[in-house]
Amino acid sequence: MKRKMVEIVPGVYMVGGPGVSNADDCCIYLIESDDELCIIDAGAGKSAGLILDLIKKSGFDLDKVRFIVITHGHIDHIGGLKKFRDSLNAQIIAHTLDLPAIEEARPELTAEAWYGVKYEGVKVDRVIESDESFKLGNIEFHCIHTPGHTPGSISVYAEIGGKKILFAQDVHGPFFKEWGSDKQQWRESMQLLLELNADVLCEGHYGVYSPAAKVRSYIESYLQKF
């Protein structure tokens, strides 16, 4: 099967995840702005090389990747991080509360046993302590601490082409004590995301939702469930 990246809006693409790369991967997103690139999450690892090849074959220069944002420390989001780190000259961004998973590779936190993948810890270059922003070309990205699924979960949003795009991985949970999950924190985080009134939601496993009414409906459906 020929793999293709999926354009979400101009300059935003899905480059990994079910139907694009290995089915174990979370949805992986690529953003382009002023000849600079950012990747959000790294997948489970088995198809990390395939994802990089797909980006390259789609006409993008891997040397232009400036940032890799890790939304949280589960293996389906960080398993490909070492390959990305070794292949790209990019700054890795993640929240301090998920460093025990990302840097220390604590298996009860990475959930690596779920996927049969051995994870090797990777050093984070820019550690987020609270809510922070960074610029990619002419776009400002906002990293919001949205704990609940894990203690250091973050969501990322930006205005791109006149639309508010929200990268909120794993809105759907799940929640396990050994990960440090907290449903009350998660509910508060989801309310925060609703207040953004995003036009497009790029979720962690279940694809893309738009317009704003569908984004709201999707998030609210899980608030009702949990």
N, C-alpha and C positions, 0 to 999 in steps of 0.2 A: 504494500500500500504506500502510495506517495504521500509524504507528510507535508502539510502546508501550514504556515502561520495564518492566523485569522485576524483581519483588521477589525477593530472595535469602533474606533473613530479615527480620523486621520492622525497619524503619529502615535497611536496606541494599538498594540498587537498582543494576541495570545500566542506564545511561542512554545508552550508546553502544557501538559495535562491530558486527560482522557480525550482520545481522538486526534491529538496532535503529537504527543510523545508516549512514553510508557504509562499504562493505566494507573500505576502506583503514584505518579507525580501529582502534586497539587497543580492548580492552574498557575502558570508562570507568565508574567507580563513583561513586555518590552515597550519602553517609551522613548521617543525621539524628539529632541528639541534643539534647533540651531546646531545640527551636526554633532550633538552629544547624545549618549544613550544611557538609559537606566534599566536594570532588570529587577523585577520584584519577585523574590523567592527563587529557589534553585532545584526544586523537585527532589525525588527520593534517591537519585544518584545513578541508576542503571542507564539512563538515557541522557546524561549530562553532555556527553560529546555530541550526540545527535542534535540536541537543542542548540548548541553552539554552531554546529554545521548548518542547521536550518536558518539561523540568524544570518550567517555569512552568505549562504546561497540565495537568501532573499535580498541581497544587495547591501547589507549593512557591514560596516567596518568594525570588527571586534575591538580594535584599538581605541574606538570612540566610546566604549562603555566606561562611564565615570563612576557609577554607583551600583552596588548590589544591595537592595534593601531586604532584610529578613524579617518577616512579619511575626514569626515566633519559632521556637526551637524544636519542632517536631520533625522527624526524619523525612517525611514527605515534602518538607519545605527546605530542609538543610542538607539532605544527603548528597546533592550535587555541588555543594559549596566548595569543597576542596578542589574539584576539577575546575570550577569557575575561577577560584582564586589563582590556581596555577596557570590558567590560560589567559586571564584578563588582568590588565593593570587598573583595577577598579577598587574603590573604597567600599568596604563592607560596613553597613549600618544596621544596628540592632539595639534593642533595649537591654539595659543592665540586668534586669530581673530574669532574663532568659539566657544570660551568659553561662550558667552552670550546664545548660544543655548544649549551647552552640560551641563554647570554648572548651569546657571540661568533658563533654561527651558522656554525661551521666545517663546510662541507658534507660533508667526508669523515667527520665524526663524527655528523652528523645523519642521514646516509643519505638525504637529500632526493631524490637522483637516482632512487632506487628507486620513488618515488611520483609523480614529476613535479610536486613542490610546491616553491615557493620559500619558505624560512623566514626570518623576520625575528627577530633576537635579542630576548629579553625579560629584563629584570632580575629576579633572584630576591630576594625580601624576606628570607627566613630560610635561611641557608646552613648545612647540616648538615656537621659536621666528622667525627663518628663516629656512635655510636648516640644518638638523642635521642628525647624524647617531647613530645607536646602534648596539650592537653585540648580536646575538642569537647563542650560541654555537660557531662554527667556521665561521659563516656567518655574514658579515657586511651588515646591512640594511641602506639604504639612504632614509631619508624622505625629499621630495622636496616640497616646497610651490608652489602650482599650483592654484592660485585663479582664480575666474571667475564664477564657479557654485555657490560657496559661497566665502566670503572673506578669510576664513581659510582652504580652501580645500588643502589637501596634497596628493601626490602620493608617493608610496614606491617602490624602486627597489633594487634588489640584484642579485649577480651572484650565481646561485645554480646549481650544477652539470654541470658546464661549459656553462650554458645558462643564459642570462640576462632576469630575470623575472620582469615584471612591473605590480604593482597593482595600476591601475589608475581608481579609481571609478568615474562613471558618466561622462565619456568623452562626452557622448551624451547630456549633459545638464539635464533638461531644465533651463531656466533663468527667474527669477522673481525679480522685483525691491524690494519687501518686504524682500527678502532674502539677499539683497546686491549683487545680481548677476551683473557681468560686462563682457560683451561679448568681449571687447577689451583685458582685462586681460586674459580671457579664451583663446583667440586666441594665445596670447603670451605663455601661459602655454602649449598649445598643441604643439607649435613649439619646446618648451623645451623638451617635451616628445619624439617628433620625433627624436631629436638629440641623444637620448639615444640608438637608433637602437636596441630596445628590441627584443629578440627572441620569447617571450611569453607575451601576454597581458592578465591579469586577470581583467576584467572590472566589473563595479558595478552592472549591471543588465543583460547584454547580453552575459555573459559567457566568454569563453576563446578563444583567437585568436593566431595562430602561423602558419607558421614560421614568420620571420621578415617582409617579404613582405606583409603578411596579416595584421600584426599589423599596419604597415605604411598605408596601404590602408584603414583600419577601421578609424584611426584617421583623415586622409585626407578627408574621405567622410563627416565627420561632419564639418571640416573646410570649405568645399565647401558649405555645407548646410547653415551654419551660417556666 
